[in-house]
Amino acid sequence: MKKFFFIAVIVLLAATSCSNESESTVNNAQNENGNSVPVTVNVNEFSVSMEDFSGGATRAVENPADYAGLKALILAFYTGDGTEVYKTMQTKGALAEGETFGNISLSLPMGSYTMVVLGYGMGSAGDDVLLLTSPTQAAYTTAHTRETFTATQTVNINSTNAVNLNVTLNRVVARLQVKSSDVRTANAASIRISFAAGSKAFNPTTGLASNNAGYSHEIPISTAVGAVSNSLNNIFLSSDEQEIDVTIETLDADGNVLFSKTVPDVPFKRNRATILTGGIYTNNSVAGAFTLETAWLSDYNMDF
């Protein structure tokens, strides 16, 4: 089954001034002529398309405020030499009075800019940090890599006439879901997932990883003792499809390794979830019991 998510971003350039500042804003734009052009960026809806192998399709549309996978937006404008002239962030649940999530107003001098829009998820603590530094560099600087959407576009402001721009914001992460076929033991405290390639950093223009060094991610186990567990991990790939060795380790409260297994050549694809299922709490699991399936973009099954 295929699922494609995109956000329609409309940029309106009007002759009348408007102001709707979001949570945090940096605006370094200088206007030699004293003429700033008001710009409104409106993230107005998600379109979701799901298609199976028979070619049939169903469609649904939802507001960004209603999509659980999107918790924050970053909007930035850069000049041709890479100078950041404007950056702002919106976070659900932390909007100013009268502000609407997905609607941002600003003013820019006339000129040519690269617009970058990032949308991403956050955990319940809301402490995930996605750092955008240029149209070609962004990275998660905290523990988790979240579901991430991105788009870049050239914006030319050469008059005070209204201009409408539509931007498609695409999901650019691949997802790894690790399901246990056995139940959590009392001494198991966390699961560490190590990717031998891929990255937590990416190029917003291409959506690809900006390095291929891999990374490790330790996840506390919230599942009760005696129940099966399910953990989610997101990763940026160095190409649209990539095979990566994945090591799964179960740790106790002191960080000691209770169980370890490396699964070679796990297939990943952007906008697709790869699911690994197998025993991760006991070392007496049946050899080769791990299975693999994928979701989001299409179904893929693999035994190893």
BARO-905597 format. One line per 3 residues: number of its first residue (from 1); their letters; for each residue x, y, z of C-alpha. Coordinates in steps of 0.001 Angstrom, whole numbers, plus 500000, padded with zeros to 6 digits. Each point is the difference from the previous one (the first is absolute). Example, Ala and Ser with C-alpha at 12.3 -4.5 7.8 and 13.67 -1.06 7.14 Angstrom:
1> AS> 512300/495500/507800 ~ 501370/503440/499340
This chain:
1> MKK> 500000/500000/500000 ~ 501393/503397/499061 ~ 499566/503113/502076
4> FFF> 501263/503381/498845 ~ 499796/502989/502299 ~ 500465/503575/498866
7> IAV> 499255/503426/501365 ~ 498791/502784/497732 ~ 501845/503155/500988
10> IVL> 498608/503223/498562 ~ 502122/503153/500075 ~ 498039/503208/499501
13> LAA> 501816/503249/499292 ~ 497667/502963/500534 ~ 500360/503762/499956
16> TSC> 498428/500469/503408 ~ 501928/499349/503193 ~ 499117/497113/502283
19> SNE> 501591/498502/503098 ~ 499557/496588/501602 ~ 503293/499144/501689
22> SES> 500524/496383/501022 ~ 501689/498599/503076 ~ 503585/500997/499192
25> TVN> 501081/502228/497151 ~ 503294/501199/498572 ~ 499733/502683/497334
28> NAQ> 503225/501531/498714 ~ 498606/501353/496723 ~ 501280/503432/499058
31> NEN> 498198/502147/497434 ~ 502078/502686/498362 ~ 496954/501682/498495
34> GNS> 497844/499726/503102 ~ 497378/497912/498185 ~ 499164/496722/501747
37> VPV> 497555/497627/498397 ~ 497594/498125/502298 ~ 500133/496235/499581
40> TVN> 497506/497483/501356 ~ 500860/496310/500086 ~ 496942/497828/500474
43> VNE> 500339/496278/500577 ~ 496392/499264/499304 ~ 499452/496263/499606
46> FSV> 501428/496536/499658 ~ 499028/497821/497071 ~ 500390/496302/500679
49> SME> 499992/497480/497157 ~ 499961/496274/500615 ~ 500448/497562/497147
52> DFS> 500183/496221/499995 ~ 501687/497753/497434 ~ 496775/499679/498014
55> GGA> 500178/503701/499208 ~ 496929/500960/501974 ~ 500320/503143/502087
58> TRA> 498203/501766/502809 ~ 500618/503573/501005 ~ 499548/502051/503139
61> VEN> 500750/503596/500908 ~ 500706/501272/503501 ~ 501164/503197/501598
64> PAD> 503648/500041/501226 ~ 498720/500777/503477 ~ 498200/496640/499987
67> YAG> 502889/497866/498767 ~ 501611/498317/503012 ~ 503345/499536/498265
70> LKA> 500525/503756/499591 ~ 500721/501987/503163 ~ 502270/502825/498817
73> LIL> 500786/502094/496931 ~ 503156/501920/499124 ~ 499924/502636/497276
76> AFY> 503178/501755/498825 ~ 501123/502234/497136 ~ 503597/500206/498732
79> TGD> 501676/502289/497495 ~ 502109/498662/497138 ~ 503194/500163/502046
82> GTE> 498418/497905/502778 ~ 499212/502878/502379 ~ 497003/499236/502179
85> VYK> 497618/502966/499876 ~ 497041/498467/501774 ~ 499275/496936/502121
88> TMQ> 496986/499128/502094 ~ 498600/496960/501765 ~ 496476/498979/500905
91> TKG> 499214/497324/502565 ~ 496577/498515/500640 ~ 498806/500832/503475
94> ALA> 502312/503036/500248 ~ 498377/502471/497629 ~ 499468/503656/500765
97> EGE> 496449/501237/500461 ~ 498286/500276/496650 ~ 502679/497986/498208
100> TFG> 499065/497030/497824 ~ 502342/497057/499583 ~ 501177/500001/496406
103> NIS> 499364/503693/499335 ~ 503019/502328/500211 ~ 500222/503649/498993
106> LSL> 503223/501951/499468 ~ 501571/502774/497938 ~ 502987/499737/497667
109> PMG> 501832/502512/497812 ~ 499853/499509/496264 ~ 502503/497453/498772
112> SYT> 500537/496321/499275 ~ 499899/497448/502815 ~ 500093/496301/500675
115> MVV> 497057/499054/502205 ~ 500376/496957/502250 ~ 497034/498415/501774
118> LGY> 500457/497123/502444 ~ 497224/498128/501784 ~ 500730/497417/502662
121> GMG> 498654/498041/502925 ~ 500830/500260/503682 ~ 499787/497694/502971
124> SAG> 497742/500651/502971 ~ 502775/501909/501779 ~ 500236/502457/497104
127> DDV> 503774/500282/500363 ~ 501052/498727/496566 ~ 502234/502486/498181
130> LLL> 500275/500221/496211 ~ 502727/502501/499124 ~ 499771/501642/496558
133> TSP> 503141/501876/498966 ~ 499704/500296/496204 ~ 497958/498751/497030
136> TQA> 502383/497026/499886 ~ 500558/499223/503676 ~ 497679/498985/502851
139> AYT> 500436/497519/502835 ~ 498327/498636/503097 ~ 502243/500937/502914
142> TAH> 498064/498105/502673 ~ 499468/496261/500476 ~ 497114/499351/497645
145> TRE> 499636/500323/496230 ~ 496362/500744/499281 ~ 497700/499679/497012
148> TFT> 501181/502824/497754 ~ 498605/501862/496987 ~ 501955/502517/497935
151> ATQ> 499843/502292/496971 ~ 502165/502743/498521 ~ 499051/502482/497310
154> TVN> 501360/503132/498367 ~ 497851/503048/500768 ~ 500444/503157/497931
157> INS> 498490/503173/501431 ~ 500310/502642/497278 ~ 496867/502089/500562
160> TNA> 497321/500700/502570 ~ 497442/498034/498001 ~ 498468/496959/501648
163> VNL> 501708/496718/499114 ~ 498711/496506/500811 ~ 502455/497089/500326
166> NVT> 499065/496363/500565 ~ 502591/497750/501635 ~ 499887/496236/500526
169> LNR> 501490/498958/503333 ~ 501151/496371/499762 ~ 500790/497461/502685
172> VVA> 503727/499214/499701 ~ 500734/497539/502809 ~ 500025/496230/499932
175> RLQ> 498596/498249/503055 ~ 501144/496922/501892 ~ 497463/498293/502237
178> VKS> 501321/497274/502320 ~ 497361/497627/501368 ~ 500822/497333/502548
181> SDV> 498617/496502/499480 ~ 500805/499196/503623 ~ 498937/501893/503137
184> RTA> 501937/502512/502047 ~ 501962/498584/502904 ~ 500257/501766/503349
187> NAA> 503674/500910/499579 ~ 499582/501620/496563 ~ 500025/503812/500220
190> SIR> 500742/501322/496510 ~ 500675/499074/496388 ~ 502932/501395/498041
193> ISF> 499698/500112/496217 ~ 503230/500598/498058 ~ 500014/500832/496290
196> AAG> 503266/499297/498175 ~ 499182/502695/497418 ~ 497534/502839/499433
199> SKA> 499806/503047/502263 ~ 498082/502319/502316 ~ 501079/502926/497781
202> FNP> 498612/500761/496544 ~ 499944/502376/497068 ~ 496587/501754/499899
205> TTG> 500343/500593/496251 ~ 500556/496346/499061 ~ 498507/498317/503070
208> LAS> 503047/497713/500161 ~ 502389/499428/502882 ~ 502845/502500/500178
211> NNA> 502347/497259/501212 ~ 499951/496211/500029 ~ 501615/499329/503371
214> GYS> 496960/498357/501636 ~ 498924/500559/503595 ~ 498725/498244/503125
217> HEI> 496758/500682/501801 ~ 499088/498679/503460 ~ 496284/499759/500768
220> PIS> 498571/499411/503505 ~ 497554/497095/500015 ~ 496522/501161/500991
223> TAV> 498347/496616/499481 ~ 499035/498131/503159 ~ 501918/496935/501098
226> GAV> 498467/496935/498360 ~ 498784/501864/496911 ~ 501429/500330/496499
229> SNS> 501640/503312/499074 ~ 500081/502263/496965 ~ 502561/502749/499341
232> LNN> 500213/502573/497209 ~ 503121/501539/498473 ~ 500373/502431/497098
235> IFL> 503071/500463/497825 ~ 501159/502067/497039 ~ 501460/497964/497138
238> SSD> 502905/500888/497715 ~ 497893/498923/497000 ~ 496322/499365/499378
241> EQE> 500544/496304/500780 ~ 502766/498644/502192 ~ 500935/496737/501718
244> IDV> 501343/500485/503525 ~ 501258/497588/502660 ~ 497913/500488/503161
247> TIE> 501089/498876/503475 ~ 497322/499509/502658 ~ 501118/499864/503642
250> TLD> 497915/499556/503130 ~ 501501/501728/503049 ~ 499403/499837/503737
253> ADG> 499730/503061/502261 ~ 503799/500176/500326 ~ 500595/499910/496260
256> NVL> 501149/496378/499887 ~ 499141/498152/496783 ~ 497507/497184/500597
259> FSK> 499394/499119/496351 ~ 501615/501016/496736 ~ 499263/499205/496383
262> TVP> 501260/501569/496767 ~ 497693/499731/497004 ~ 502000/500524/496782
265> DVP> 498863/501859/496901 ~ 496641/501211/501285 ~ 498265/501742/497062
268> FKR> 498797/503570/500542 ~ 498223/502445/497735 ~ 498947/503563/500633
271> NRA> 496330/500326/500949 ~ 499881/496292/500856 ~ 499957/498218/503350
274> TIL> 502108/496880/500390 ~ 498793/497688/502756 ~ 502287/497510/501741
277> TGG> 498306/497389/502164 ~ 501848/497518/502200 ~ 501081/499044/503495
280> IYT> 501987/502716/501770 ~ 499672/499039/503668 ~ 501205/496410/500045
283> NNS> 503102/498467/498450 ~ 498270/496663/499445 ~ 497765/501311/497220
286> VAG> 499702/497820/496923 ~ 502844/500787/497596 ~ 498858/502026/497015
289> AFT> 496738/500935/501685 ~ 500303/503633/498937 ~ 497647/501001/497213
292> LET> 499693/503228/498129 ~ 497117/501918/498464 ~ 499484/503573/498895
295> AWL> 497193/502530/499843 ~ 499339/503662/499065 ~ 501051/499946/496367
298> SDY> 499587/496335/499082 ~ 500082/496539/501540 ~ 503242/498034/500102
301> NMD> 500612/496735/501809 ~ 503301/498332/500759 ~ 501092/497012/502098
304> F> 503541/499731/501322
